[in-house]
Amino acid sequence: MASATARLSPRKRKRETKPTPVAVPVAVPEPPRPDGPDLISQLPDSILHSILSLLPIKDAVRTGVLSSRWSPLWKAAPLRLDNSSFDPNPQLPPPYWSWVAIFRIFDSHRGPIESLSLTLFTPSEMDRFVESAVQRGIRRLNLVASYRKAAYDYELPAFLLLCNSLHHLSLRGCTFPQALLPSIFPNLRELRLSHVRLPTDLLSKCGSLQTLYLTSSRGESETPIDISSQSLRKLVFDSYSKQPTELIIRDAPNLESLMIGQETTMLCKVTILNAPKLQLLGFLNANSSALQLGATLIERHEEPSIIFPPTFRVTKTPCHMSMLSSVKTLAIEVEGYFEKTIPHLLRCFPYLENLDILKYEGNCDKCYLTKGMCEEQGSLCFLDHLKTVTVKGFSGDQCDVELLRYLVVHGKVLRKIILLCSKHISKKFVETKKRQFCIEMRASSDLVLVFFRDTKRSIHFSLWNDMIL
């Protein structure tokens, strides 16, 4: 009997006897290997410590799993710790979860502490962390003991006041001890105080302090904030209180910059007695009830009304300086209703080079800076040095035109006038203002007028010219 294969046709026989394909293994290329050794791990510990200190705390800790070489590095690297950056634990009530996280970090880390920020801890917890930070060479410290309705009464411990390594200190809602040592914060460079009572003799005891920020802070027993410091170079004062305040610069021989908040200058009486190196000053309110600059006292002695314009008394008072001749940059805040005080104010700055004017909207549109009023003041010394003028809130009304026309015609070295306009700018508007400013009669051939549309209406005091150009 013939086999079944023999009975098949040749085509079917060929298909039936076709060999089964065999899978041939394909060589998979190996991932490229590093050309050389791990160069980062071969860096000195000091450099690796600096790198780790710049990383977020979570990322720095995770580097310990890379190798045995990296495992101990984080524990010895300078620590930058901010408890507000931790994600809250829903299983623990705040701020307990934050306390647990910081406690674990302090327990495992043994290196120096570069910066530490603690928010809303109890006084005993604050003491514990601050003491450990002081022992480990803390350089930057931020303590927040009050925020909105939450507050803890925290008095600064004595060991913090004597810390030699501390360079920057920021306090909110904290208090100083009643009796201060003759010398505190021996190497402190910058101090920021918010909602803190400023002891009368605090600054005189900080021999290295160069920068001071005061926010919503007052003197003890509601007394004026009296500044006397031999080392202070920069002072920023800002208060959001609606109650009148008083700032006295009594003796600051090295003070170079004094900046007052835009809202603060409305209710703040400013007295500058001795600041021979002061170069930057602002904001000053031209309509303050009393403004004493050197030997000149500008005082408003009649309540303003719609019918009668306010009158001002300019008197001389005995003090250490005749005029603030060192000021090169001045920022003033004015309202058209009272702008007749501007010539009196500018006379106190004979070597002024940069003038920044913030013009705000008042309740009365009437202007008392009439035509010819500036000429009545006679020659002003600062016009021989004035180089730039910036006006924020420029509307082009009579007061704006009168003041700027006077500066254009008499500014001998004036190079640029920057106008941040509160209204729409058109070609016709620009040409009209140039004609009203008497630009063809300008005293300086290099003078240029620059018009900007100020849509954001920013009011913060800064070096506006550098910010814009």
WOVEN-V50242 format. One line per field, one symbol per residue. ss: DSSP state (@ for helix, = for strand, . for the rest). A space follows every 50 residues. Layout:
ss=???
This chain:
ss=...@@@@..@@@@@@@............................@@@@@@ @@@@..@@@@@@@@@..@@@@.@@@@..====@@@..........@@@@@ @@@@@@@@....=======...@@@@@@@@@@@@@....=====.==..= =..==..@@@@......=====.==..............=====..==.. .@@@@.....=====..==@@@..====.....=====......====== =.....====...@@@.=====.......======....====..===== ...........=====............======.@@@@@@@@@@@.... ...======...............@@@...@@@@...=======...@@@ @@@@@@@@@@.....======.....@@@@@@@@@@..@@@......=== ===..........@@@@@.
